[in-house]
Amino acid sequence: MYNINRRKFLGLFGCTCCSLILPSCSTVPITERKQLTIIPESKINQQAAVAYEQFRNKAKLINEGSQLKEIREIGKKIEIAVSAFFNMENKTDPTKNFDWDYVLVDNDKMVNAWCMPGGKIAVYTGLLKITKNTDALSIVMGHEIAHAVAKHSVERASQAMTINLGTTVADIFLGGAINRTRNTIGRNTGMDIFQIGIFNPFGRKQETEADYLGLIFSSLAGYDIRESVKLWERMAAKKKGKEPPAFLSTHPSSQKRIGNLKNWINEVIIKYPPIKA
């Protein structure tokens, strides 16, 4: 059996990881934040398309009516505005390979919306009771579309893969100390130190980025983004007393979001006015 000391192994492992990771960095459109994208976007999109079809077949969908029409109209305006913006900037359109689709889910108890990679978007009827108007709905849809544009799902999967690989190798040389510590704290507190210390802060960073990009997309599509503050004030009232401490959540608090939006609105209105496609 070939023997290698720890220092040499870590040196070789470090070089291998760097060769894998460095070419796999990309940049989030507009914010220009560097992100890790080891897993191909095409693979994530294919998996999302399969999951989306399964969801469509099982969910209780509303297939006609003014609410669905409004969702599709907002989505189409944002689609066109995003593509037009990147074309005007002579930059690659991150949505060029998206296969857009929109569904309205009949569930008044669910105050939610999501966008799968590749442009598959669902809005729940419970959310419409909070948005109340087209401008506010555009803020939510812009936010969800921003997750897909920024490849947040690709980034999360890549980060998880890297962390799992890194901790496995490190644990070999630490005699399992990382996993023992993680398990001990988990048993004693019911909390995962990786979730709290790594994944939750990372999730909050992505959510904040999606808030910012979503505001831009809504503005480019011609909606009144000042409604975003009123929307999150209504969200805060809905969640009053139910929001977990920030460090336990993958999302910023409602008050943090409101503060961010107030700081961004004037800048976004000036820098990203409506596009006449």
C-alpha positions in Angstrom: 0.0 0.0 0.0 1.3 3.4 -1.0 1.9 5.7 2.1 1.7 9.5 2.0 2.0 11.8 5.0 -0.8 14.2 6.0 1.0 17.4 4.7 1.6 15.9 1.3 -2.0 14.6 1.1 -3.5 17.9 2.0 -1.3 19.7 -0.5 -2.4 17.4 -3.2 -6.0 17.6 -2.1 -5.8 21.4 -2.0 -4.4 21.5 -5.5 -7.1 19.1 -6.8 -9.9 21.1 -5.2 -8.6 24.4 -6.6 -8.4 22.9 -10.1 -12.0 21.8 -9.7 -13.4 24.9 -8.1 -11.6 27.9 -9.7 -12.8 27.2 -13.2 -16.3 26.7 -11.8 -16.8 30.2 -10.5 -19.4 32.4 -12.2 -20.8 35.9 -11.6 -24.3 36.8 -10.6 -25.8 39.2 -13.2 -26.0 42.9 -12.1 -24.7 42.4 -8.5 -21.5 40.8 -9.9 -21.1 38.6 -6.9 -18.8 35.7 -7.5 -20.4 32.3 -6.9 -19.5 28.7 -7.0 -21.2 26.7 -9.8 -19.6 23.2 -9.9 -22.9 21.5 -11.1 -24.0 22.4 -14.6 -27.1 24.6 -14.8 -28.5 22.4 -17.6 -28.5 19.4 -15.2 -30.3 21.4 -12.5 -32.8 22.7 -15.0 -33.6 19.2 -16.3 -34.1 17.9 -12.8 -36.4 20.9 -12.0 -38.4 20.3 -15.2 -39.2 16.7 -14.1 -40.1 17.8 -10.5 -42.3 20.6 -11.9 -44.3 18.2 -14.1 -44.8 16.0 -11.1 -46.0 19.0 -9.1 -48.4 20.1 -11.8 -49.9 16.6 -11.9 -50.5 16.5 -8.2 -51.4 20.1 -7.2 -54.8 21.6 -7.3 -54.4 24.2 -10.0 -56.6 27.1 -11.2 -56.6 26.9 -15.0 -58.5 30.0 -15.9 -59.7 33.4 -14.5 -58.5 36.9 -13.9 -55.9 35.9 -11.2 -54.1 33.5 -13.5 -54.2 35.9 -16.3 -52.7 38.6 -14.1 -49.9 36.3 -13.1 -49.1 35.4 -16.7 -49.2 39.0 -17.8 -46.8 40.1 -15.0 -44.5 37.2 -15.8 -44.4 37.9 -19.5 -43.6 41.6 -18.9 -40.7 40.7 -16.6 -39.5 38.0 -19.1 -39.4 40.6 -21.9 -37.9 43.3 -19.7 -35.1 41.1 -18.4 -34.1 39.9 -21.9 -34.2 43.4 -23.3 -32.1 44.8 -20.5 -29.3 42.3 -21.0 -29.4 42.7 -24.8 -29.1 46.5 -24.3 -26.1 46.0 -22.1 -24.6 43.7 -24.7 -24.5 40.9 -22.1 -25.6 37.3 -22.3 -29.2 36.9 -21.4 -29.3 34.5 -18.4 -32.8 33.5 -19.3 -32.2 32.6 -22.9 -32.6 28.9 -22.2 -35.5 29.2 -19.9 -38.8 27.4 -20.7 -41.2 29.7 -18.9 -44.4 28.5 -17.3 -46.8 29.9 -14.7 -49.3 28.1 -12.5 -51.8 29.3 -9.8 -52.2 26.9 -7.0 -55.6 26.8 -5.2 -54.4 27.0 -1.6 -55.5 29.9 0.6 -53.5 28.7 3.6 -50.2 28.9 1.7 -48.7 32.4 1.5 -46.1 31.5 -0.9 -44.7 31.6 -4.5 -41.6 30.0 -6.0 -39.6 29.8 -9.2 -37.8 26.6 -10.1 -34.6 26.7 -12.1 -35.4 27.3 -15.8 -38.4 29.6 -15.2 -41.1 27.3 -13.7 -43.2 29.6 -11.5 -46.0 28.8 -9.0 -48.1 31.3 -7.1 -50.5 30.3 -4.3 -53.9 31.9 -3.8 -53.0 32.6 -0.2 -50.3 35.0 -1.3 -52.8 37.1 -3.3 -54.5 38.0 -0.1 -51.3 39.7 1.0 -50.2 41.2 -2.3 -53.6 42.7 -2.9 -52.5 44.5 -6.1 -50.6 44.1 -9.3 -47.5 46.1 -8.3 -47.0 44.1 -5.1 -47.5 40.8 -6.9 -44.8 41.9 -9.4 -42.4 42.4 -6.5 -42.9 38.8 -5.3 -42.7 37.4 -8.8 -39.6 39.5 -9.6 -38.0 38.1 -6.4 -38.7 34.5 -7.4 -37.5 35.0 -11.0 -34.3 36.6 -9.5 -33.5 33.3 -7.8 -33.5 31.5 -11.1 -31.6 34.3 -12.9 -28.9 34.3 -10.2 -28.7 30.5 -10.4 -29.1 30.2 -6.6 -30.2 26.6 -6.8 -27.0 25.7 -8.7 -25.0 27.6 -6.2 -26.6 25.9 -3.2 -26.1 22.5 -4.7 -22.4 23.3 -5.5 -21.8 24.7 -2.0 -23.3 21.6 -0.3 -21.2 19.3 -2.5 -18.0 21.2 -1.6 -18.8 21.4 2.1 -19.5 17.6 2.3 -16.3 16.8 0.4 -14.2 19.2 2.5 -15.5 18.0 5.9 -15.2 14.3 4.9 -11.5 14.8 4.1 -10.8 17.0 7.1 -12.5 14.4 9.4 -10.1 11.7 8.1 -7.2 13.7 9.6 -9.1 14.8 12.7 -10.3 11.3 13.6 -13.9 12.2 13.1 -13.8 15.2 15.5 -16.0 17.4 13.2 -18.8 14.9 13.0 -18.6 14.0 16.7 -18.9 17.7 17.6 -21.7 18.2 15.1 -23.6 15.2 16.5 -23.0 16.1 20.1 -24.3 19.7 19.7 -27.2 18.4 17.7 -28.3 16.0 20.4 -27.9 18.6 23.2 -29.5 21.5 21.4 -31.5 20.1 18.6 -29.6 22.4 16.2 -27.2 21.6 13.4 -24.1 23.8 13.6 -23.6 23.6 9.8 -27.1 24.7 9.2 -26.9 27.7 11.6 -23.3 28.6 10.9 -23.1 28.1 7.1 -26.3 27.3 5.3 -28.6 29.8 7.1 -26.4 32.8 6.6 -25.8 31.8 3.0 -29.5 31.5 2.5 -30.1 34.9 3.9 -27.5 36.3 1.5 -29.2 34.8 -1.5 -32.7 36.0 -0.3 -31.3 39.6 0.1 -29.8 39.4 -3.4 -33.1 38.1 -4.8 -34.9 41.0 -3.1 -32.6 43.5 -4.8 -32.6 41.9 -8.2 -36.3 41.3 -8.0 -36.9 45.0 -7.4 -34.8 45.8 -10.5 -36.7 43.4 -12.6 -40.1 44.8 -11.4 -38.9 48.3 -12.2 -37.6 47.4 -15.6 -41.1 45.8 -16.4 -42.8 49.1 -15.5 -44.2 48.4 -12.1 -44.3 50.7 -9.1 -41.6 49.3 -6.8 -42.5 51.6 -3.9 -45.3 49.1 -3.3 -42.6 46.7 -2.0 -42.4 48.4 1.4 -46.2 48.2 1.9 -46.1 44.6 0.8 -43.5 43.6 3.4 -45.3 45.7 6.0 -48.4 43.5 5.4 -46.1 40.4 5.5 -44.7 41.5 8.8 -48.2 42.0 10.2 -49.1 38.5 9.0 -46.0 36.9 10.6 -46.2 39.0 13.8 -44.9 36.8 16.7 -44.2 33.9 14.4 -40.9 34.8 12.8 -37.9 32.7 14.2 -34.7 34.5 15.4 -32.7 35.6 12.3 -29.8 33.1 13.0 -32.3 30.2 12.8 -33.8 31.3 9.5 -32.7 31.1 5.9 -34.6 34.4 5.2 -33.9 37.9 6.5 -36.5 39.2 9.0 -39.4 41.3 7.6 -38.0 44.4 9.2 -34.6 43.8 7.7 -36.2 43.5 4.3 -38.2 46.6 4.7 -35.1 48.6 5.7 -33.2 47.2 2.7 -36.0 48.1 0.3 -36.3 51.6 1.6 -32.6 52.0 1.0 -32.7 50.6 -2.6 -35.9 52.0 -4.1 -34.7 55.5 -5.2 -31.5 54.1 -6.6 -33.3 51.4 -8.6 -35.9 53.8 -9.9 -33.1 56.0 -11.3 -30.7 53.4 -12.6 -33.3 50.8 -13.9 -36.3 52.7 -15.3 -38.9 50.9 -17.3 -37.8 49.4 -20.6 -39.9 49.9 -23.7 -39.3 46.6 -25.4 
